[in-house]
């Protein structure tokens, strides 16, 4: 497991982030910023972030959901209905370079922590708001990822053609919205460097979903095509799906004509290359039901690992269908060092490496996810100058 490099500071060193968000999208965004050196102060209600109680699984009686998205932060518990705590929140907002929140739109106005009020006293603040459905007619809708997977159309694409729709295995649009929020914050910080002014960054899960549906949403708005469930098949490529082998299934991909030729060479099916039914990608896609059994007949003769070795050596994309442990193990074998140690000694917690590698200012893994209000006293002292 990799350790952080001593004495190095990240590219966001000196940026103070007041994190009023909770659950997933906001905390994921602020963890990415914290890994890159930002000073993230996690503001929690007296009961703490909801994900502290989302268990199992657990590590040392702490939810691994919470542990996965809250490293490198300091926690302060504030009851915004308490005048003294609210005053602390106002001081923090006045000191912050970035404030991020995912209350329902307008929910912080009654505490004078909305964008207009905060920016009036801190015009350099980059204020990021994450909502489920924007600030218009959907402002009152709760922003749960599963709702957005359903409403956006993703679930209509997930599952077998004749079966029921399924959700993705993770809260994919929460993660995507967190990434979009991070991008927006960094863009606004760059603009502030030139202009001296902050701005309001707004992200909503539905817009992130429609952007993230990429070829499917483009197929509808540009081509008038409403896509449908195809199981693991791809509407525009073949092969691009799991195919049976001797001991299970293997993902096999021919993303272009050259890859298809190499696939046929490895399978000892050279006659397919010049078959007019399969010569071009659009031909293979149109005639997939004729091509699939020809490929499967050869693939069934050998095991998943044997085909993986030979096809990858020939430059044909393929992949075993692993469980999470298999994915981590492969990343280890490839030298990606996916598991990092966050913190030191008995308090250290294993986590997943930051996905961005920077040559001069690498991500840090300094402190494990904080206990509720672990740093409340020192943050209050810092804000009052005592």
N, C-alpha and C positions, 0 to 999 in steps of 0.2 A: 504494500500500500504506500502511496506517495505522501510525502509530508510537504507543508508549505515551505518556501524558501525564506530563511531568516533575513530580516533587514530589507525586504522588498515591499514596496507600497504599490497599490493598484492604480490604474489610470483615473479612477474616480476618487482618489484620496483627497480629503478635504470637503467633499460634497456631503452635506447633512440631509438625510432623508427622514421626514416625519411620516411614519407608516401607520395610517389609521385604517388600513385594510385588514381583512380577515379571510379565513377559509383558504382559497387556492389561488385565484388569478392574481390578486394584489401581492400576497406573500411570496409567490413564485417570482414575480417581477422584482420585488425588493431584495430577495435573496440573490438574484443574478447581479443586481447593482452592488450589494454588499460584498459578494465574492470579488468584484472588481475594485474594491477599496472604499466604497461609500460607507459613511457612518450612518447606519440604519437604526432608528429608535422605534421599536415596535410598541405602539400604543394599544393596550388591551383594556377591555372592560373588566370590572371586578371578577367576573367569572372566567376570564381568559378567552383566547381564540377558540372557536368551536372545535377546531380539529384536535385540540388537546384531548378531547373525549372520544374521538373517532377511533375506536379500537374493537377487536384486534386488527392487525398484529401490534405488539408492543415490544419495547426494549427497556428493561429496568422500570417497568410500570408507566412508561411514557409512550404515547401513540407514535408509531413510526410514520404515520401520515404527517403529523406535526413536525417530527424530526427531519423529514425529507425536504422541507421548504422554508426553514427558519434559522439556518445557521448564520453566524457572523452578525447577529443582531443583538441589541440590548432591549430589555423589556421594562416598560413602566405601566402599571395599572392605574387607570384614571376613570373615575365615574363622572361623566360629563354633566350629570345632573347635580353634582356637588359643586358649589361655587369655588371652593379652593382648588379642586382638581381641574375645573374648567379654566381657571386662571393659569394653571400650569400648561394646559393644552394651548392656550392663546400665546403664551411666551414661546412655546416650542414652534408653533406655526410662524411666529415672527422671526425666529432664528433660522428656519429651514431653508435650504436651497430647493428642496423638492418636498411636496406634500402629496401623498397618494391615499385615495380613499375609495371604498366601494359600498358606501351607504346607498340606499335608494336615492335617486336624484332629488336634490333639495333637502335631504335628510339632515344635513349639517347646518342648514341655515338657522335653525332655531338656537343653535349654540354659537352663532357668529363665527363659524368655521367654514363657511362656504367660500367659493373662489373669490367672489367680488369683495367680500369683507376682508379675507386674508390678504388679497393682492393690494387692497387700499393701504394697508400698513406695511406690506412687504412686496413692493412692486417687482422685485427680482425673482419671486417664487415661481417655480414650475409646478403647477398644481394639476395632478393627474386624477381623473375620475374614471372608474370602471363601473359600468352598469350592465344590466342584462339586455335591455332593449332601447337604450337611448333616453333622451330627455323630453321627447314629445309625447305622443299618445301612449307609448309603451312605458312611460316613466314609472307607473305603478306596478308593473309586472315584476315579480321576484325573479332574480337572475340565477336560476339553477341550470347547470350545464345540461342536465338531462332534458329539460324543457327545450333548450336551444337545439340539442341534437334532433329532437322530434320536429320542432317548428321549422328549422332551416331546411329540412329534407334529407339530412345525413342518414337518419334511420331508415328512410325509404330505399337507401342504397346498400344497406348492410344486412346480410343474411342470404339464405338460399332463395332462388327465384320463386319457389312455391311455398316458402315458409314465412313466418312472421318477421317483421322488422326487428332489428337489434340495435342496442346502443353500442358505441365503441367501448373497448375495455378500459379506457381511462377517460377522465373528464377533458376530452381533447380540446374543447373550445375555451375552457377556463385557462388551460395552458397556453393556447394560441393568443388569447386576449392578454395574458400576462406578458408574452413576448412582444405583442404590439404595443402594450403600454411602455415597456422598456425602450423600444425603438423611438416612440414618441417623446419620452422623457429625454433621451440622449439628443434627439434632434432639437428639442426646445432649449436644452442647455447650450448647444452649439450656437443657436440663434442668440441666446442671451449673451454669450461671449462677445458677439459682434454689436449687439444693440443695447445691452445693459438691462433689458426688460425680460421678465418671465412671461408665461402665457398659460392658458388652460388647455390641457391635453385631455381629450375625451375618447374613450374606447368603450364599445359595447360588444357583448358576446355575439349577438346576431350578425352584426356587420363583420366581425372576425370570422364567423362561420361561413358567411357567403363568400368572403374573400378566400377562405381556406378550402372551399369546395372546388376551387380552381377550374379544372377542365369541365366539371359537371355544371357549375354555374355559368361558365362561358358557353357551354353547349346549349344551354337554355336561352340566355340573353342574346347571344350572337347567332345561334343556329335554330332556335325554336324547338329544340329537342328536350323533352323531359326524360331524364335517365331513369333506369329502373334497377331493381336488385338483380345481380348476376352472380351471387355467391362470391367466389374468389376470382372470377374471371374479370378481364378488362374489356371495356367496350371498344377500344381502338387498337389493341395489340393481341397477337396470339403467336406462340404461347406466352402467357404471362399469368401463371396460376400454379397451384399444386398439381402434380401429376403422380400417379401411383408408381412406386418402385417395389423392389422385392420385400422390403421390410417397413413399408409405410408410404410416406409421400415426400416429395421434394419440390420446392418452388423452382420452376424452369422459366427462363425469360429469354426471348429473342426480340430485343428492342429495335433491331434493324436487320436489313437483309444479310449483312456480313455475319452477324451473330447466328442467324438461322443457318447459313452455310456451314459454319463451324459446328453447330449442334448436329447437323446431319452427318458431318464427317465423323464426329465422336460416336454417334449412334450407328455408324456404318449404313447410312441410308442416303447415299449420294444421288440416287435417282429422284429424290424429292426436290432437290435444289432447282432443277430445270422443269419441274412439273408446272404447267401454266396455272394450276389451281393454287400453287403455293409460292410462286416466284417473288411476289412483292408482299409487303405487309398487309395492304388492303385485300389482296387475294387470300392470304392466310386467315385474316379475320373473317372474311365472308365465308370461307370454307372450313372453319374450325372444326365442325363436327366430322368432317372427312379426315382431317389431319390428325386430330387428337388420338384416335385409336392406333394409327400408324406409329406415333411416337411412344405411346404407352406400351405397345407390344415389345419394343426394345428396352424401354426403361425398366420393365418388370423383371428383367433378367439379372439385374445386379442390385446391390444395396445402396442405400442413401449415401453412406460415406464414400463408397467407391465411385459413384457418379459425381459426387461433390468434388472429389479430388481431380478426376479427369476432366470434367466440364470446366471447372475454374482454371485449370492449367491451359485449356484451349481458348480461354477468353469468353466462355459462355456463362453469363450470370445465372447463378442458382443458389439455393439456400435451404438448409434443413429448417424445419419448423420447431424451434426450441421453446422450452419454458424459460422464465426469466433467468434462472441460474445458468442455463446454457448460454444465453446471450452475454451475461457478465463473464463467463468463463472464456468465450471466444474473444471478447474484447481484451481480456488479460493476455491470451495467447498472441494476439496481434500487437501487443505492446502499447495499448491505449491507456493502460493504468486506470481503469474505470472507477476503482474504489479508492477514496481518499480518507485520511484520518483527520477529523475535525476536532480541534482542541488537543489537550495533553493529559496524560496521566489517567486517573480513574474516571475523569469526566469525559474523556475522548469518545467520540461517536463516529462510526463509519458512515460515509455518505458517498454519493455519486459525484464524480468530477464535474466541474463546470464545463459546459460544452464548447466554450470558446478558448482557443489557445493563443496567447499573445507572447511574442518572443521576448519583449523587454519588460513587460509589466504583467506577469502571470497572475491568475486568480489566487486568492488567499483562502486558507481554511483554518482561520485562527481560533474561533470560539464556537462551541457547540450551541445548538438552539437553547435559548435562555428559559429558565424557570419563570413563572408568572411574577412580575414585578421584581425580578432579580436585581435590576439596576435602578429601581425607582428612586432610592435615596440619592445616588450619585447624579442622576439626571436632574433631579430637583435642585441639587446644589449647583450644578453647572448652569442651569437656567437663571438662577438668582445671583450667580457670581460669587457665591460663598465658598 
